[in-house]
Amino acid sequence: MNSHTIALYQPLYLSVFAALVAVVLWAIAPLLVDIASAVPPFRLATIALLSGALAALPTTLRKRKKARTEARQVALSLKWKLVIYGLVPVLIFGAVVGYLAGMGKAPAAEAALITYTWPILFIVLSQWMFHRRIPLPVIVGAGIAFCGAAVLIAPDSLSAGASEHYAGYALALLAACCWALYSWICQAAPVAIAPLMPLLFLVAGAGAATADTLAGSTPGMPSGGALLAGIALGLGPYGLAMVAWDLALRTGPTALIGSLAYAVPVLAAVLLVVAGIAAPDWRLPVAALLVVAGSVVASMKSGHQQPA
């Protein structure tokens, strides 16, 4: 193990704490989305992303000088410049809009749980990108996790309006894919993404505002609780949480940090039921446990993987 790897793993307590902060903030996201459900998805995404940019700014100001020094030392290739400044804002836009739109077209708890399959997608992607193969435990774990999604989706196939729910499920799955790819880029990028988050959020927010205008929504800002929920969504789950997650990925082992994210669907489901947004249903805890179990099985062979 070289000195660079030792430096990455030394502050383990910091990476674990950062990951836990992100997990808790992500778990409350469905509650905030439900409060702001009257706001069109593109507009809510704009509010959340602009608030997220403000939330990330103080956290990254002190890292900016270090980031500039690191960027000069690394000398980013054109490929990585396109990925960081072009693809990452698109992924942030897709993750936020897909999640918000999915929550509007499908039951909140079910759409949230499908979005939170992203850790298993992240493990599969990391295994393939780093090792060019996917071990059997990862394949089995992915199958178990998506059986959890099937437990939620299958009964809808026999009910009226199933097509509308399927659209919501597809959007939630799109959000999960965007989160997984975003997480892998945070792990593999030659420079830290966190100091660049305010700019990336602003670019994604501009895209959401443009999409809102093109969608023909009535101009105007929401008021009251909906506006506050949108701002809180940006400050917490889409601001501080993403900065904390980037820090956790870059300073801790992938398997440990990824395993902490498995708690998100369980916490989110519990909070939705406690808040009265989701009705108690045996399918919800079974699906959540299957997602967690599948992710744990898949991570059994990812412990040897080193962060880039």
C-alpha positions in Angstrom: 0.0 0.0 0.0 1.5 3.3 -1.1 1.5 6.6 0.9 -1.3 8.0 -1.2 -3.6 5.1 -0.2 -2.7 5.5 3.5 -3.5 9.2 3.3 -6.9 8.4 1.9 -7.8 5.9 4.6 -6.4 7.7 7.7 -9.4 9.8 8.6 -11.8 6.9 8.7 -14.0 8.4 11.4 -14.4 11.6 9.3 -15.5 9.6 6.2 -18.0 7.5 8.3 -19.5 10.6 9.9 -19.8 12.4 6.5 -21.6 9.3 5.1 -24.0 9.1 8.0 -24.9 12.8 7.5 -25.6 12.2 3.9 -27.7 9.1 4.7 -29.9 11.0 7.2 -30.4 13.9 4.9 -31.3 11.7 2.0 -33.8 9.8 4.2 -35.8 12.9 4.9 -35.9 13.9 1.2 -39.3 12.1 0.5 -41.0 14.0 3.3 -39.8 17.4 1.8 -40.9 16.4 -1.7 -44.3 15.5 -0.4 -44.7 18.9 1.3 -43.8 20.6 -2.0 -45.8 18.2 -4.2 -47.9 21.1 -5.7 -44.8 22.6 -7.3 -44.0 21.4 -10.9 -41.0 19.1 -10.9 -38.7 21.3 -13.1 -39.5 24.4 -10.9 -38.9 22.5 -7.7 -35.7 21.1 -9.1 -34.6 24.7 -9.9 -35.3 25.9 -6.4 -33.6 22.8 -4.9 -30.5 23.1 -7.1 -30.0 26.8 -6.5 -30.4 26.3 -2.8 -27.9 23.4 -3.0 -25.4 25.6 -4.7 -25.7 28.1 -1.7 -25.4 25.2 0.8 -22.2 23.9 -0.9 -20.5 27.3 -1.2 -19.4 27.8 2.4 -18.2 24.2 2.7 -16.0 24.4 -0.4 -14.6 28.0 -0.1 -11.7 26.9 2.1 -11.0 24.0 -0.3 -10.8 26.2 -3.4 -7.1 27.0 -3.1 -6.2 23.4 -2.5 -8.4 22.4 -5.4 -6.7 24.8 -7.8 -3.3 23.5 -6.7 -4.5 19.9 -7.2 -5.9 20.7 -10.6 -2.6 22.2 -11.7 -0.7 19.2 -10.4 -3.0 16.7 -12.0 -3.4 18.6 -15.3 -6.9 17.4 -16.2 -7.3 15.8 -19.6 -9.9 17.0 -22.0 -11.9 13.9 -21.3 -12.1 14.6 -17.6 -13.0 18.2 -18.2 -15.9 17.2 -20.4 -17.0 14.6 -17.8 -16.8 16.9 -14.8 -18.1 20.1 -16.3 -20.4 18.6 -18.9 -21.6 15.1 -17.8 -21.8 15.7 -14.0 -24.3 18.6 -14.3 -26.4 16.5 -16.6 -26.4 13.6 -14.1 -27.3 16.0 -11.2 -30.2 17.4 -13.4 -31.4 13.8 -14.3 -31.1 12.6 -10.7 -33.1 15.5 -9.2 -35.7 15.8 -11.9 -36.2 12.1 -12.3 -36.7 11.7 -8.5 -39.1 14.6 -8.2 -41.1 13.6 -11.3 -41.1 10.0 -10.2 -42.5 10.9 -6.8 -45.3 12.8 -8.5 -46.3 9.9 -10.8 -46.0 7.0 -8.4 -46.6 6.4 -4.6 -43.9 8.3 -2.7 -42.6 5.4 -0.7 -42.3 3.1 -3.7 -40.7 5.7 -6.0 -38.2 6.6 -3.2 -37.3 3.0 -2.6 -36.7 2.4 -6.3 -34.4 5.5 -6.4 -32.5 4.1 -3.4 -31.5 1.0 -5.3 -28.6 3.3 -6.6 -26.0 1.8 -4.1 -26.3 -1.6 -5.8 -26.0 0.0 -9.2 -22.9 1.9 -8.0 -21.3 -1.4 -6.8 -22.0 -3.1 -10.1 -20.6 -0.1 -12.1 -17.5 0.1 -9.9 -16.8 -3.6 -10.2 -17.0 -3.4 -14.0 -15.1 -0.2 -14.4 -12.2 -1.2 -12.1 -12.0 -4.9 -12.8 -13.8 -5.4 -16.1 -15.9 -8.2 -14.7 -18.9 -8.5 -12.3 -18.4 -11.2 -9.6 -21.2 -13.7 -9.0 -22.1 -12.3 -5.5 -22.6 -8.9 -7.1 -24.9 -10.4 -9.7 -26.8 -12.3 -7.0 -27.0 -9.2 -4.8 -28.4 -7.1 -7.7 -31.0 -9.8 -8.3 -32.1 -9.8 -4.7 -32.3 -6.0 -4.6 -34.4 -5.7 -7.7 -36.7 -8.4 -6.3 -37.5 -5.8 -3.7 -38.6 -3.4 -6.4 -40.6 -6.2 -8.0 -42.5 -6.8 -4.7 -43.7 -3.2 -5.0 -44.4 -3.0 -8.7 -46.0 -6.4 -9.4 -49.4 -5.8 -7.7 -49.9 -2.6 -9.8 -49.9 -4.6 -13.0 -53.4 -5.9 -12.0 -54.8 -2.5 -11.1 -56.1 0.4 -13.1 -53.7 3.3 -13.7 -50.7 1.0 -13.6 -49.2 2.7 -16.7 -49.0 6.0 -14.8 -47.3 4.3 -11.9 -44.8 2.6 -14.3 -43.8 6.0 -15.7 -43.1 7.1 -12.1 -41.1 3.9 -11.5 -39.1 4.4 -14.7 -38.2 8.0 -13.7 -37.2 6.8 -10.2 -34.9 4.2 -11.8 -33.5 6.9 -14.1 -32.7 8.9 -10.9 -31.0 5.8 -9.4 -28.8 5.3 -12.5 -27.8 9.0 -12.4 -26.8 8.8 -8.7 -24.8 5.6 -9.3 -22.8 7.1 -12.2 -22.4 10.4 -10.3 -21.0 8.4 -7.3 -18.6 6.5 -9.5 -17.3 9.7 -11.1 -16.7 11.2 -7.6 -14.7 8.1 -6.7 -12.7 7.9 -10.0 -12.1 11.6 -10.8 -8.5 12.7 -10.5 -9.6 15.8 -8.6 -12.2 16.3 -5.8 -15.6 17.1 -7.1 -16.8 18.8 -3.9 -15.1 22.2 -4.4 -16.7 22.4 -7.8 -20.2 21.6 -6.6 -21.6 25.2 -6.4 -20.8 25.7 -10.1 -22.1 22.3 -11.1 -25.3 22.9 -9.2 -25.8 26.3 -10.8 -25.3 24.7 -14.3 -27.8 22.0 -13.5 -30.2 24.6 -12.0 -30.0 26.7 -15.1 -31.0 23.6 -17.1 -33.9 22.9 -14.8 -35.1 26.6 -15.1 -34.9 26.3 -18.9 -36.8 23.1 -19.0 -39.5 24.7 -16.7 -39.9 27.5 -19.2 -40.0 25.2 -22.2 -42.6 23.1 -20.4 -45.0 26.1 -20.4 -45.5 26.2 -16.7 -47.2 29.3 -15.3 -44.5 31.8 -14.2 -44.2 32.4 -10.4 -42.7 31.1 -7.3 -44.4 28.8 -4.8 -45.3 30.3 -1.4 -45.5 29.1 2.2 -44.6 25.6 3.1 -43.9 24.4 -0.5 -41.2 27.1 -1.0 -39.6 26.3 2.4 -39.7 22.6 1.6 -38.0 23.2 -1.8 -35.3 25.3 -0.2 -34.7 22.8 2.6 -34.5 20.0 -0.1 -31.7 21.9 -1.7 -29.9 22.9 1.5 -29.9 19.4 2.9 -30.4 16.3 0.6 -29.1 18.1 -2.5 -26.5 20.4 -0.9 -24.7 19.3 2.2 -25.5 15.6 1.6 -23.8 15.6 -1.8 -20.7 17.4 -0.4 -20.6 15.0 2.5 -20.9 12.0 0.2 -18.1 13.2 -2.0 -15.9 13.5 1.1 -16.9 10.1 2.3 -16.1 8.4 -1.0 -12.7 10.0 -1.4 -11.5 9.3 2.2 -13.0 6.0 3.1 -13.2 2.4 1.7 -15.9 1.9 -0.9 -17.4 -1.2 0.7 -17.8 0.4 4.1 -19.2 3.7 2.8 -21.5 2.0 0.3 -22.9 -0.2 3.1 -23.9 2.8 5.1 -26.1 4.0 2.2 -28.1 0.8 2.5 -29.8 2.3 5.5 -31.4 5.1 3.4 -34.4 3.1 2.0 -35.2 1.7 5.4 -35.1 5.1 7.2 -37.0 6.8 4.4 -39.8 4.1 4.5 -40.1 4.4 8.3 -40.2 8.2 8.2 -42.9 8.1 5.4 -45.1 5.7 7.5 -44.6 7.7 10.7 -45.5 10.9 8.9 -48.7 9.3 7.5 -47.6 9.8 3.9 -47.4 6.1 3.3 -49.8 3.6 4.7 -48.4 0.6 6.6 -48.0 -2.2 4.1 -46.2 -5.5 4.5 -44.7 -5.0 1.0 -42.8 -1.9 2.0 -40.6 -3.4 4.8 -40.1 -6.6 2.8 -39.0 -4.6 -0.2 -36.7 -2.4 1.9 -35.1 -5.5 3.5 -34.5 -7.1 0.1 -32.8 -4.0 -1.2 -30.6 -3.8 1.8 -29.8 -7.6 1.7 -29.0 -7.5 -2.0 -26.7 -4.6 -1.5 -24.9 -6.4 1.4 -24.5 -9.6 -0.7 -23.1 -7.5 -3.6 -20.6 -5.7 -1.5 -19.0 -8.9 -0.2 -16.6 -8.9 -3.2 -16.1 -5.1 -3.3 -14.1 -4.9 -0.1 -10.8 -5.3 -2.0 -11.6 -2.5 -4.4 -9.6 0.7 -3.8 -10.8 4.2 -4.4 -9.2 5.8 -7.4 
